[in-house]
């Protein structure tokens, strides 16, 4: 039975870059009565709580089985390596949970978390924020309506203007599992189909940490879907023109192009073309802040009152399998079927 929409006591776990952004959004949301911050470094949570004017607690206090703080919902923004265990803990506690992607870097852990959530019947949402972007939503509608005709091809791009810190790369899961997880999820969502095969390649350029971590700074994967739709996903840690996230979908009757706004990091070299007209996007927070706001609002108005989340652990596992298949393709220099990933 659905509960009433009302303000809730929310505990945010992890106050790094994304966690701090979530904390700011939650603090001002009308459906959050109390915001409690917790982090593996208690002093970091205390400092953030003082700055925002909210509460802080230790992770042990927040995750205690007797729930002394009266927590009603979790928002997990900790390191990826902790997500699966925290989702299982949330399942044990029966507390609705929002968790950033990916839910794990390994399939075994991801499936373990998925099974715990499903067995407990825990309402949850996994943070694939592009599902709340206006452009991707419109592209999905055009695909579903048949206006594009039979979809034949696609081209997706996710490129950072500046690379993350060196200490992030070895524990990130790699460019396919970490960065391209968003592309893999949104392609499944927009096209409404499943990937059956991948081929992936790339290069480790710039900082030495990429090669040292068996990772790429720049990568390309070719995805084939179950209806024969084929396309490419390109990614880079070094896109000097700006932060670029786009998706082009081509059908036999028309196309849909996501991300061609006035801040797209492009430079036309054609005569009499002045595009784009504004300064390019610089990072994912600037580009997708409205999506993060909508996603947290969705969590508070749906899983928190007994309604399903828009993106489930099963969706996260599907995206992870594609990323892991890309890793195998990279290492073995061959096409990899998704059904090989078990």
MARBA-787504 format. One record per residue (C-alpha): residue number from 1; x, y, z. Coordinates in Angstrom, 1 decimal, always signed. Layout:
<recs>
(rec NUM (X Y Z))
...
</recs>
This chain:
<recs>
(rec 1 (+0.0 +0.0 +0.0))
(rec 2 (+1.3 +3.4 -0.9))
(rec 3 (+2.1 +5.9 +1.9))
(rec 4 (+1.3 +9.6 +1.8))
(rec 5 (+3.7 +12.1 +0.3))
(rec 6 (+5.1 +14.0 +3.2))
(rec 7 (+8.5 +15.2 +4.4))
(rec 8 (+10.9 +12.4 +5.3))
(rec 9 (+14.1 +12.0 +7.4))
(rec 10 (+16.8 +11.1 +4.9))
(rec 11 (+20.3 +9.9 +5.5))
(rec 12 (+22.9 +10.7 +2.9))
(rec 13 (+25.9 +8.3 +2.9))
(rec 14 (+29.0 +9.7 +1.3))
(rec 15 (+29.9 +13.4 +1.0))
(rec 16 (+32.4 +13.5 -1.8))
(rec 17 (+31.7 +15.5 -4.9))
(rec 18 (+28.4 +13.9 -6.0))
(rec 19 (+27.3 +13.4 -2.4))
(rec 20 (+27.8 +17.0 -1.6))
(rec 21 (+25.8 +18.0 -4.6))
(rec 22 (+23.0 +15.6 -3.5))
(rec 23 (+23.1 +17.1 +0.0))
(rec 24 (+22.6 +20.6 -1.3))
(rec 25 (+19.6 +19.5 -3.3))
(rec 26 (+18.1 +17.5 -0.5))
(rec 27 (+18.6 +20.2 +2.1))
(rec 28 (+16.3 +22.6 +0.1))
(rec 29 (+13.7 +20.0 -1.0))
(rec 30 (+10.3 +20.5 +0.7))
(rec 31 (+9.9 +16.7 +1.1))
(rec 32 (+13.0 +16.4 +3.4))
(rec 33 (+12.2 +17.1 +7.0))
(rec 34 (+15.7 +16.1 +8.3))
(rec 35 (+18.9 +15.5 +6.4))
(rec 36 (+21.6 +13.4 +8.2))
(rec 37 (+25.1 +13.2 +6.6))
(rec 38 (+27.4 +10.3 +7.2))
(rec 39 (+30.8 +9.4 +5.7))
(rec 40 (+33.6 +7.0 +6.1))
(rec 41 (+35.5 +10.1 +7.4))
(rec 42 (+33.3 +11.4 +10.2))
(rec 43 (+35.0 +14.8 +10.2))
(rec 44 (+34.1 +15.3 +6.5))
(rec 45 (+30.4 +14.6 +7.3))
(rec 46 (+30.5 +17.0 +10.3))
(rec 47 (+32.1 +19.8 +8.2))
(rec 48 (+29.5 +19.4 +5.4))
(rec 49 (+26.7 +19.3 +7.9))
(rec 50 (+27.9 +22.5 +9.6))
(rec 51 (+28.1 +24.2 +6.2))
(rec 52 (+24.6 +23.2 +5.2))
(rec 53 (+22.9 +23.5 +8.5))
(rec 54 (+21.9 +19.8 +8.9))
(rec 55 (+22.8 +16.8 +11.1))
(rec 56 (+25.7 +14.5 +10.9))
(rec 57 (+26.2 +11.0 +12.3))
(rec 58 (+28.6 +8.0 +12.0))
(rec 59 (+27.9 +5.3 +9.5))
(rec 60 (+27.4 +2.8 +12.3))
(rec 61 (+24.6 +5.1 +13.8))
(rec 62 (+22.9 +5.5 +10.4))
(rec 63 (+23.0 +1.8 +9.6))
(rec 64 (+22.1 +0.5 +13.1))
(rec 65 (+19.4 -2.2 +13.1))
(rec 66 (+17.4 -0.4 +15.8))
(rec 67 (+17.5 +2.8 +13.7))
(rec 68 (+18.0 +5.2 +16.7))
(rec 69 (+18.0 +8.2 +14.3))
(rec 70 (+14.6 +7.5 +12.8))
(rec 71 (+16.0 +7.3 +9.3))
(rec 72 (+13.2 +6.8 +6.7))
(rec 73 (+15.2 +6.8 +3.5))
(rec 74 (+18.8 +6.3 +2.3))
(rec 75 (+20.7 +8.2 -0.5))
(rec 76 (+24.0 +6.3 -1.2))
(rec 77 (+26.8 +8.3 -2.8))
(rec 78 (+29.8 +6.5 -1.3))
(rec 79 (+32.6 +4.8 -3.3))
(rec 80 (+31.4 +2.2 -5.8))
(rec 81 (+33.1 -0.6 -4.0))
(rec 82 (+30.7 -0.1 -1.0))
(rec 83 (+27.4 +0.1 -3.0))
(rec 84 (+26.5 -3.6 -3.0))
(rec 85 (+27.1 -4.1 +0.7))
(rec 86 (+25.1 -0.9 +1.6))
(rec 87 (+22.2 -2.0 -0.7))
(rec 88 (+22.1 -5.3 +1.1))
(rec 89 (+22.2 -3.5 +4.5))
(rec 90 (+19.3 -1.3 +3.3))
(rec 91 (+17.4 -4.4 +2.3))
(rec 92 (+17.9 -5.8 +5.8))
(rec 93 (+16.7 -2.6 +7.4))
(rec 94 (+13.7 -2.3 +5.0))
(rec 95 (+14.6 +1.4 +4.3))
(rec 96 (+13.8 +2.7 +0.7))
(rec 97 (+17.1 +3.6 -1.0))
(rec 98 (+18.5 +5.7 -3.8))
(rec 99 (+21.9 +4.5 -4.9))
(rec 100 (+24.4 +6.0 -7.3))
(rec 101 (+25.6 +3.9 -10.2))
(rec 102 (+27.2 +1.4 -10.7))
(rec 103 (+26.0 -0.9 -7.9))
(rec 104 (+29.2 -2.8 -8.1))
(rec 105 (+32.3 -3.3 -10.3))
(rec 106 (+31.8 -7.1 -10.3))
(rec 107 (+28.9 -9.1 -11.6))
(rec 108 (+28.8 -11.4 -8.5))
(rec 109 (+28.4 -8.5 -6.1))
(rec 110 (+25.9 -6.7 -8.3))
(rec 111 (+23.7 -9.8 -8.6))
(rec 112 (+24.0 -10.3 -4.9))
(rec 113 (+22.7 -6.8 -4.2))
(rec 114 (+19.9 -7.2 -6.8))
(rec 115 (+18.8 -10.5 -5.3))
(rec 116 (+18.7 -9.0 -1.8))
(rec 117 (+16.7 -6.0 -2.9))
(rec 118 (+14.2 -8.2 -4.8))
(rec 119 (+13.9 -10.7 -2.0))
(rec 120 (+13.2 -7.9 +0.5))
(rec 121 (+10.8 -6.2 -1.9))
(rec 122 (+12.7 -3.0 -1.1))
(rec 123 (+11.7 +0.0 -3.1))
(rec 124 (+14.8 +1.6 -4.6))
(rec 125 (+16.1 +3.7 -7.5))
(rec 126 (+19.6 +3.5 -9.1))
(rec 127 (+21.1 +6.8 -10.2))
(rec 128 (+21.1 +6.8 -14.0))
(rec 129 (+20.2 +10.5 -14.2))
(rec 130 (+20.0 +10.7 -18.0))
(rec 131 (+16.6 +9.1 -17.8))
(rec 132 (+15.3 +12.4 -16.5))
(rec 133 (+16.9 +14.5 -19.2))
(rec 134 (+14.4 +16.3 -21.5))
(rec 135 (+16.3 +15.5 -24.7))
(rec 136 (+16.7 +11.7 -24.0))
(rec 137 (+13.0 +11.6 -23.0))
(rec 138 (+11.9 +13.2 -26.3))
(rec 139 (+14.2 +10.8 -28.2))
(rec 140 (+12.6 +7.8 -26.5))
(rec 141 (+9.1 +9.2 -27.4))
(rec 142 (+10.1 +9.6 -31.0))
(rec 143 (+11.4 +6.0 -31.1))
(rec 144 (+8.2 +4.6 -29.5))
(rec 145 (+5.8 +6.6 -31.7))
(rec 146 (+7.4 +5.3 -34.8))
(rec 147 (+8.2 +8.8 -36.1))
(rec 148 (+11.8 +7.8 -36.8))
(rec 149 (+10.6 +4.7 -38.6))
(rec 150 (+12.8 +1.6 -38.1))
(rec 151 (+15.8 +2.6 -36.1))
(rec 152 (+19.0 +1.4 -37.8))
(rec 153 (+21.9 +3.2 -36.2))
(rec 154 (+23.1 +5.3 -33.3))
(rec 155 (+26.1 +7.3 -32.1))
(rec 156 (+26.6 +8.1 -28.4))
(rec 157 (+29.3 +10.3 -26.9))
(rec 158 (+30.5 +10.9 -23.3))
(rec 159 (+33.6 +13.0 -23.0))
(rec 160 (+35.1 +14.9 -20.1))
(rec 161 (+36.8 +18.2 -20.7))
(rec 162 (+39.3 +17.5 -17.9))
(rec 163 (+40.3 +14.1 -16.6))
(rec 164 (+39.5 +12.9 -13.0))
(rec 165 (+42.2 +12.8 -10.4))
(rec 166 (+44.8 +10.0 -10.7))
(rec 167 (+43.7 +8.3 -7.5))
(rec 168 (+40.2 +7.9 -8.9))
(rec 169 (+41.1 +5.8 -11.9))
(rec 170 (+42.4 +2.5 -10.3))
(rec 171 (+39.2 +2.1 -8.2))
(rec 172 (+36.7 +3.5 -10.7))
(rec 173 (+36.0 +0.2 -12.6))
(rec 174 (+37.4 +1.6 -15.8))
(rec 175 (+36.0 +3.7 -18.6))
(rec 176 (+33.5 +1.1 -19.8))
(rec 177 (+32.1 +0.1 -16.4))
(rec 178 (+32.2 +3.6 -14.9))
(rec 179 (+31.9 +6.2 -17.6))
(rec 180 (+30.0 +4.4 -20.3))
(rec 181 (+27.5 +2.8 -17.9))
(rec 182 (+25.4 +5.9 -18.5))
(rec 183 (+25.5 +5.4 -22.3))
(rec 184 (+24.7 +1.7 -22.0))
(rec 185 (+21.7 +2.3 -19.7))
(rec 186 (+20.3 +5.2 -21.7))
(rec 187 (+20.6 +3.3 -25.0))
(rec 188 (+18.6 +0.4 -23.5))
(rec 189 (+16.0 +2.8 -22.2))
(rec 190 (+15.7 +5.0 -25.3))
(rec 191 (+15.7 +2.1 -27.8))
(rec 192 (+13.7 -0.3 -25.6))
(rec 193 (+15.9 -3.2 -26.8))
(rec 194 (+18.8 -5.3 -25.3))
(rec 195 (+22.4 -5.4 -26.4))
(rec 196 (+23.5 -8.8 -27.6))
(rec 197 (+27.2 -8.2 -28.7))
(rec 198 (+30.0 -5.7 -28.2))
(rec 199 (+33.4 -4.9 -29.7))
(rec 200 (+35.6 -2.5 -27.8))
(rec 201 (+38.9 -0.8 -28.3))
(rec 202 (+40.8 +2.3 -27.3))
(rec 203 (+44.0 +3.9 -26.2))
(rec 204 (+45.8 +4.9 -23.0))
(rec 205 (+47.1 +8.4 -23.6))
(rec 206 (+47.9 +11.4 -21.4))
(rec 207 (+48.7 +10.4 -17.8))
(rec 208 (+50.4 +7.1 -17.1))
(rec 209 (+47.7 +6.0 -14.7))
(rec 210 (+45.5 +4.7 -17.5))
(rec 211 (+47.9 +2.2 -18.8))
(rec 212 (+49.0 +1.3 -15.3))
(rec 213 (+45.4 +0.5 -14.4))
(rec 214 (+44.6 -1.4 -17.6))
(rec 215 (+42.2 +1.3 -18.5))
(rec 216 (+41.7 +3.7 -21.5))
(rec 217 (+41.7 +7.5 -21.7))
(rec 218 (+39.9 +7.3 -25.0))
(rec 219 (+37.6 +4.4 -26.1))
(rec 220 (+35.2 +3.3 -28.7))
(rec 221 (+32.7 +0.4 -28.4))
(rec 222 (+30.4 -1.0 -31.1))
(rec 223 (+27.1 -2.3 -29.8))
(rec 224 (+24.7 -4.6 -31.6))
(rec 225 (+21.1 -4.8 -30.3))
(rec 226 (+18.7 -7.7 -30.5))
(rec 227 (+16.8 -6.2 -33.5))
(rec 228 (+20.0 -5.6 -35.5))
(rec 229 (+20.3 -1.9 -34.6))
(rec 230 (+24.0 -1.1 -34.5))
(rec 231 (+26.1 +1.9 -33.4))
(rec 232 (+29.1 +3.3 -31.6))
(rec 233 (+29.8 +4.7 -28.1))
(rec 234 (+32.7 +7.0 -27.9))
(rec 235 (+34.3 +8.3 -24.7))
(rec 236 (+37.3 +10.3 -23.6))
(rec 237 (+38.9 +11.8 -20.5))
(rec 238 (+40.4 +14.6 -22.5))
(rec 239 (+37.9 +16.6 -24.6))
(rec 240 (+39.5 +20.0 -24.8))
(rec 241 (+36.5 +21.8 -26.4))
(rec 242 (+34.3 +21.0 -23.3))
(rec 243 (+32.1 +18.4 -21.6))
(rec 244 (+30.2 +16.6 -24.3))
(rec 245 (+27.3 +14.1 -23.9))
(rec 246 (+25.2 +13.4 -27.0))
(rec 247 (+23.2 +10.7 -28.7))
(rec 248 (+22.2 +10.5 -32.3))
(rec 249 (+19.6 +8.0 -33.4))
(rec 250 (+18.9 +7.4 -37.0))
(rec 251 (+15.9 +5.6 -38.5))
(rec 252 (+14.7 +5.1 -42.0))
(rec 253 (+12.2 +7.9 -41.7))
(rec 254 (+14.1 +10.4 -39.5))
(rec 255 (+16.6 +11.1 -36.8))
(rec 256 (+16.7 +12.4 -33.2))
(rec 257 (+19.8 +14.2 -31.9))
(rec 258 (+20.2 +14.7 -28.2))
(rec 259 (+22.6 +17.3 -26.8))
(rec 260 (+22.8 +19.7 -29.7))
(rec 261 (+22.0 +22.7 -27.6))
(rec 262 (+23.6 +26.1 -27.6))
(rec 263 (+26.3 +24.9 -25.2))
(rec 264 (+27.4 +21.9 -27.1))
(rec 265 (+31.2 +21.8 -27.2))
(rec 266 (+31.5 +22.0 -31.0))
(rec 267 (+33.3 +24.2 -33.5))
(rec 268 (+31.8 +24.5 -37.0))
(rec 269 (+34.4 +25.2 -39.7))
(rec 270 (+31.8 +25.8 -42.4))
(rec 271 (+31.1 +29.2 -44.0))
(rec 272 (+28.4 +31.3 -42.4))
(rec 273 (+27.7 +28.9 -39.5))
(rec 274 (+27.9 +30.3 -36.0))
(rec 275 (+27.3 +27.3 -33.7))
(rec 276 (+27.2 +26.9 -30.8))
(rec 277 (+26.3 +30.4 -29.6))
(rec 278 (+27.2 +30.0 -25.9))
(rec 279 (+30.2 +28.8 -23.8))
(rec 280 (+30.5 +25.0 -23.8))
(rec 281 (+29.5 +22.8 -20.8))
(rec 282 (+32.4 +22.2 -18.4))
(rec 283 (+31.4 +19.2 -16.4))
(rec 284 (+28.6 +16.7 -15.7))
(rec 285 (+27.2 +18.6 -12.7))
(rec 286 (+26.7 +21.7 -14.7))
(rec 287 (+25.2 +19.8 -17.7))
(rec 288 (+22.9 +17.5 -15.7))
(rec 289 (+22.0 +19.4 -12.5))
(rec 290 (+18.3 +19.6 -13.5))
(rec 291 (+18.3 +15.8 -14.0))
(rec 292 (+19.8 +15.2 -10.5))
(rec 293 (+17.1 +17.4 -9.0))
(rec 294 (+14.3 +15.6 -10.9))
(rec 295 (+15.8 +12.2 -9.9))
(rec 296 (+15.9 +12.9 -6.2))
(rec 297 (+12.4 +14.3 -6.4))
(rec 298 (+11.3 +11.1 -8.1))
(rec 299 (+12.8 +9.1 -5.3))
(rec 300 (+11.0 +11.1 -2.7))
(rec 301 (+7.6 +10.9 -4.5))
(rec 302 (+7.9 +7.3 -5.5))
(rec 303 (+10.1 +4.7 -3.7))
(rec 304 (+9.6 +6.7 -0.5))
(rec 305 (+5.9 +6.2 -0.6))
(rec 306 (+5.8 +2.6 -1.9))
(rec 307 (+6.0 +3.1 -5.7))
(rec 308 (+8.6 +1.6 -8.0))
(rec 309 (+11.7 +3.5 -8.9))
(rec 310 (+12.4 +4.5 -12.5))
(rec 311 (+15.7 +2.5 -12.7))
(rec 312 (+16.1 -0.7 -10.8))
(rec 313 (+19.0 -2.9 -9.7))
(rec 314 (+18.1 -5.2 -12.6))
(rec 315 (+18.7 -2.3 -15.0))
(rec 316 (+22.1 -1.6 -13.3))
(rec 317 (+23.1 -5.2 -13.7))
(rec 318 (+22.2 -5.1 -17.4))
(rec 319 (+24.4 -2.0 -17.9))
(rec 320 (+27.2 -3.6 -15.9))
(rec 321 (+27.2 -6.7 -18.1))
(rec 322 (+27.7 -4.5 -21.2))
(rec 323 (+30.6 -2.8 -19.6))
(rec 324 (+32.2 -6.1 -18.5))
(rec 325 (+31.7 -7.5 -22.0))
(rec 326 (+33.6 -4.4 -23.3))
(rec 327 (+36.5 -5.1 -20.9))
(rec 328 (+36.8 -8.7 -22.2))
(rec 329 (+36.6 -7.5 -25.8))
(rec 330 (+39.4 -5.0 -25.0))
(rec 331 (+41.6 -7.7 -23.4))
(rec 332 (+41.0 -10.4 -26.0))
(rec 333 (+40.6 -8.2 -29.1))
(rec 334 (+37.3 -9.9 -30.2))
(rec 335 (+33.6 -9.4 -30.3))
(rec 336 (+31.9 -10.6 -27.1))
(rec 337 (+28.3 -11.8 -26.7))
(rec 338 (+26.5 -10.5 -23.6))
(rec 339 (+25.3 -14.0 -22.8))
(rec 340 (+29.0 -14.9 -22.1))
(rec 341 (+28.9 -12.6 -19.1))
(rec 342 (+27.8 -14.9 -16.2))
</recs>
